Amino acid sequence: MTVNGGLGRVIAIIRLPSATDAVRVGEIIAGAGLTAVEITLTTPGALDAVTALRAALPPECLVGAGSVRTPQQALSARDAGAQFLVTPTLRPPVLAATDLPVMCGAFSPTEIETAAEAGAALVKVFPAGAMGPGYVRELLAPMPELKLAPTGGVTPDLVAPYAAAGAVAVGVGSALVSTSVVAAADWPELRHRAHAFATAAAAAWPT
């Protein structure tokens, strides 16, 4: 299952105090069926982790860099092997810096439409948890062509409501990769969480 730019229905976000476990985490997530993994640049050593994870995962899995805010960060992420970029806000210079697909963060209707018109592969509605699925539905009523990926506060039980509201994907962070689970090396729990998101996405977007 892919959407515009080749990204999967669930973009798994790895944001950790250290990139030491990022490759292991990414492998577990991908093994559970989530084929788009984002490592945020706020994670120390993120670019090295992007490179290592690209080498570790099969070709059908995509590795991206998140929290990209400048053209230089975009270029560095590309050179490290990132296959897509994610910005926290509307960043036209990042969109223009490379030909990689960009999932561009925005919140207001004006920001969201501007991001789409600027060439964002997906618009990350962030922070989605502040508004919920109803906000996505209301945004799409006058602008049904938008490809929205709500991010922030998304749990497995919210995947179906967001899909029903018209979202084409979701971004998931701490509900999947929490610092406590990683610190405890509780890989069965991480695998369980990833599988729950993968199952929810398969049911919410069956084609």
N, C-alpha and C positions, 0 to 999 in steps of 0.2 A: 504494500500500500504506500503510495507516494502522493505528494501534492506538489504544487508549483515549486520549481527549484530542486526537486528530487528529495525533499525532506519528508520524513515519515510523519505519521499522525501524532506521535508523541515525541517531543524533543526533550531528552533527558539532560538535566543541568547538573553538572558536577562543580560545586563551589565548596572548597575545603581549605583548612588552614595550611595544608601542605599538599603538594602533588605526589607525595610518596606513594599513596594508595590509588591514585587516579587511574592508572592503567588497569589494575585489578578490578576496580569498581566498574570501569567501562566495559571490560570483558564480561563481567557478570550481567550487566544490564543488556548488552548486545545478545548474550547467550539466552536471555529470557525473552527475546523477541523485539526489543526496542532498537531500531536500526539507526537512529540519529542521536548522537551523544555530543553535548556541548561542554567544553571545559572553559570556565570563565577566567579571564585574564587577571582577576583579583586573587586567584589561587597562585601562590608562589611557585615558580617553575612550570607554569601552565604551558608555555610553548614547547618545552621539552616533552611534556606529557602528551601534547597533541601529536608530536612526531612519533613517540613510542606507541601510542594507541593506534595511529594509522597503520603502523607496521604489524600490530598484533591482531587487528580485526580483519575479517574477510571483506572482499571488495564491495559487497552489498551494504555494508555498514558505513555510515558517513560520520566523520569526526569534524566538529566545528569549534570555533573560538567564540566565547561570549564576553560581555562587558567591553566590547570594542567601541572606543570613543574617538579615536583619531585616525587619520589616514596612515600614519606610521605604524600604529598597532595593526591596522588591517593588512598592511604589506608584510609585517613581521609574521603575522598569523598565517598568511598565505605561504610565505617561504618555509614556515614550519610544517606545512602540509595540511592546514585547515581546508576543508572542503566547503564550508559555509561560515558565515559570520552572523553574530547576533549583537545588536546594539540595545542599550537600555532606554535610549531616547531617540528622537528623530535626528539623525546625523547625516545630512546630505553629503558632506565630504567623505564619509566612510562608504556610502553608496557609490561614489564616483571613483574611489581609489583602486578598486579591482573589479574583475568580472565575476567574482564569486557571488553566489546567491547570498542575499542579506535578509535576515529576519529583523526588521526594524521596529524598535519599541516606540509606542505612541499611546496616548490615552484619550484625548478629546477627539470629537468627530473631525475637527479641522486638521489636527495632527495626523490622524489615521488616514484621511483621504490624501493629505500631502505626501505622506510616506509612500502610499500606493502609487501615486502619480510620479514620484521620484524614482520608482523602479524597485521597491522592496519586493522580494519574492513572496514574503508573508509579512503581515503586520502583527507584531506582538502587542496585544492589548494588555498593558501593564500599568499598574497592578490590578489584575482582573478581580482579585478577591474583594476589592472594595465595592464592586458593583454586581458581580455574579452573571449567570447566563442571560438574564433579562436584558442586560446592557448590550450584549452581543446581538440579541434579537432586534433591539431597537435601532442599533447602528445599521443593521443590514436591511431594515425596512425601506429606507430611501436610497441605500447604496448597496444593492444586492451583489454587485460584482466584486466586492472586497473579499480578500482572503485573510481571515482573521485567525490568530492563534493565541487565545487567552493564556496568560501566564501569571502566576502568583496565587497561591492558595488552592491550587488544583489538586484534588484527591481523586482516587479511582471512581468514587461514586458521583463525581461531578463531570466525568468525561461524557457520559450519555446526555445530560442536560445541555452541555456546551455544544455537542454535536447536533442535538435537536434544534438548538437556537441558530445554527448555521455556521459554527466554527469549522474550519477545515483541519485543524490540528490543535494541540495544547502543548504548552511548555510546563514541565514539572520539575520542581527543585527539591526542597527539604522534605516533602512528603515521600519522596523516593530516596534521595541520597542525603541522609541526615548525618551530621558530624558525630552523633553518639553511636550510631550503628557502625560507622566506619572506624571510629576510635576503638570500639569493642571487637572489630574484625568479625562482626556478626554477618558473615556472608550468606548464610541461609535466609536470614531476615531480609537482606537486600534483594536476594533472588526472588523471594516471595513478593516483595513490593513491586519489583519490576514486572513479574508475571501478572500481578493484579492489574497494572496499567495496560499491559499488552492485551490481556483478555478483555478489559473494558473497551479498549480502542477497537478491537476486532468486532465486538458486538455493536458498537456505536456507529462505525463506518464499515459495513460489511463488504463494500466494493471499493 
